[in-house]
Amino acid sequence: MSPPELKHIAVATDGSEQAGVAVDTAIDLTLRYQGQLTILAVAPIQPVYVAANEPFVASNVPVSDLPRYQKIVEEAVQRAEKAGLSAVTGICEDGVVADELLAFLEQHPTDLFVIGSRGLSMAKRILLGSVSTAIVTHAPCPVLVVRTPPTTRAP
């Protein structure tokens, strides 16, 4: 059996150190397989909650982080192009991060999806949820979860 061809790779970024390692990994794999790369970012929506026992009062809509995430995508695309990729696309959306990433993967066939891992503790994963866990569980394609290399302590 021959190894799968990775002609279309997608990577998620949020500008964090872990996402940077994932982007670098995706760039390297795309260069090795001579494929095309899609760099995705999702600006998380800021929910507005009203307690059930309080009257609803119209409030200001929170300002979107979309411009900041668009800049993150632009910088990652430039990094990929500087590394030698010519077939690179950047996409930025806003919404629920895991849902938007899964929707992209459903609508755009991808050979490999690369995502970073923040390394949340079990308690934080339960309370906050883990985007990488949701992607691994529900993605229609293979997923590579990249972790930041451990730091070595000086003796």
C-alpha positions as CSV (number, residue, x, y, z in Angstrom):
1,M,0.0,0.0,0.0
2,S,1.4,3.4,-1.0
3,P,1.4,6.4,1.4
4,P,-1.3,8.9,0.9
5,E,-0.6,11.9,-1.3
6,L,-0.8,15.2,0.6
7,K,-1.6,17.6,-2.3
8,H,-3.9,19.9,-0.2
9,I,-2.9,20.7,3.3
10,A,-4.8,23.1,5.6
11,V,-3.6,24.6,8.9
12,A,-5.3,26.5,11.6
13,T,-3.7,29.5,13.3
14,D,-4.6,31.9,16.1
15,G,-1.2,33.6,16.4
16,S,-0.1,31.6,19.4
17,E,3.3,29.9,19.7
18,Q,1.7,26.5,19.3
19,A,-0.1,27.7,16.1
20,G,3.2,29.0,14.8
21,V,4.8,25.6,15.2
22,A,1.7,24.1,13.4
23,V,2.1,26.6,10.5
24,D,5.8,25.9,10.2
25,T,5.0,22.1,10.1
26,A,2.3,22.6,7.5
27,I,4.6,24.8,5.3
28,D,7.4,22.1,5.5
29,L,4.9,19.3,4.6
30,T,3.5,21.3,1.7
31,L,6.9,21.9,0.3
32,R,7.9,18.3,0.7
33,Y,4.7,17.0,-1.1
34,Q,4.7,19.9,-3.6
35,G,1.1,20.7,-2.7
36,Q,-1.1,23.6,-1.9
37,L,-1.6,25.2,1.5
38,T,-4.6,26.9,3.1
39,I,-4.1,28.9,6.2
40,L,-7.2,29.4,8.3
41,A,-8.0,31.6,11.3
42,V,-11.3,32.0,13.1
43,A,-11.9,35.0,15.3
44,P,-14.0,33.7,18.2
45,I,-17.3,35.3,18.7
46,Q,-17.8,37.1,21.9
47,P,-21.1,35.8,23.4
48,V,-23.3,38.2,25.4
49,Y,-25.0,36.5,28.3
50,V,-28.0,37.7,30.3
51,A,-29.0,35.9,33.5
52,A,-32.5,34.2,33.4
53,N,-33.7,36.3,36.3
54,E,-32.6,39.7,34.8
55,P,-34.6,41.7,32.3
56,F,-33.1,41.8,28.8
57,V,-31.4,45.1,28.1
58,A,-30.0,45.9,24.8
59,S,-26.2,46.1,25.1
60,N,-23.4,47.1,22.9
61,V,-22.2,44.4,20.5
62,P,-18.7,43.5,21.3
63,V,-16.1,44.6,18.8
64,S,-15.0,41.8,16.6
65,D,-11.4,40.5,16.6
66,L,-11.6,39.8,12.9
67,P,-9.1,42.5,11.8
68,R,-6.5,41.0,14.2
69,Y,-7.0,37.5,12.9
70,Q,-6.9,38.7,9.3
71,K,-3.5,40.2,10.1
72,I,-2.4,36.8,11.6
73,V,-3.4,35.0,8.4
74,E,-1.7,37.6,6.2
75,E,1.6,37.2,8.1
76,A,1.3,33.4,8.0
77,V,0.7,33.6,4.2
78,Q,3.7,35.8,3.8
79,R,5.8,33.4,5.8
80,A,4.7,30.5,3.6
81,E,5.5,32.5,0.4
82,K,8.9,33.5,1.8
83,A,9.6,29.8,2.4
84,G,9.0,29.1,-1.3
85,L,5.3,28.2,-1.5
86,S,3.4,29.6,-4.5
87,A,0.1,27.9,-3.9
88,V,-1.0,29.3,-0.6
89,T,-4.4,30.8,0.4
90,G,-5.4,32.6,3.5
91,I,-8.9,32.5,4.9
92,C,-10.3,34.3,8.0
93,E,-13.8,33.8,9.4
94,D,-15.5,34.6,12.7
95,G,-17.7,32.3,14.7
96,V,-17.3,29.3,17.0
97,V,-13.8,28.2,16.3
98,A,-14.2,24.4,16.1
99,D,-17.5,24.7,14.2
100,E,-16.0,27.0,11.6
101,L,-13.0,24.8,11.1
102,L,-15.1,21.7,10.7
103,A,-17.4,23.5,8.3
104,F,-14.4,24.4,6.2
105,L,-13.2,20.8,6.2
106,E,-16.6,19.6,5.1
107,Q,-16.9,22.0,2.2
108,H,-13.2,21.8,1.0
109,P,-11.7,18.3,0.6
110,T,-8.4,18.4,2.4
111,D,-5.7,15.6,2.5
112,L,-4.4,16.7,5.9
113,F,-5.4,19.2,8.5
114,V,-2.7,20.6,10.9
115,I,-3.5,22.2,14.2
116,G,-1.6,23.2,17.3
117,S,-2.3,22.0,20.8
118,R,-2.3,24.3,23.7
119,G,-1.8,21.4,26.1
120,L,-4.7,22.2,28.4
121,S,-5.1,20.3,31.6
122,M,-8.0,17.9,31.9
123,A,-10.0,20.3,34.0
124,K,-9.5,23.2,31.5
125,R,-10.4,20.9,28.6
126,I,-13.6,19.9,30.4
127,L,-14.5,23.5,31.2
128,L,-13.3,25.3,28.1
129,G,-13.3,22.6,25.5
130,S,-10.5,21.7,23.3
131,V,-10.5,22.8,19.6
132,S,-7.9,20.2,18.7
133,T,-9.9,17.4,20.4
134,A,-13.1,18.5,18.5
135,I,-11.2,18.5,15.2
136,V,-9.6,15.1,15.8
137,T,-13.0,13.7,16.7
138,H,-15.1,15.1,13.9
139,A,-12.9,16.0,11.0
140,P,-13.5,14.2,7.7
141,C,-9.8,13.9,7.0
142,P,-6.5,13.0,8.8
143,V,-5.5,15.5,11.4
144,L,-2.0,16.2,12.7
145,V,-1.9,17.8,16.1
146,V,1.4,19.6,16.6
147,R,2.7,20.2,20.1
148,T,5.4,22.8,21.0
149,P,8.7,21.0,21.6
150,P,9.4,20.7,25.3
151,T,11.8,23.3,26.7
152,T,15.1,21.9,28.1
153,R,16.2,23.2,31.4
154,A,19.8,24.2,32.0
155,P,21.5,22.1,34.6
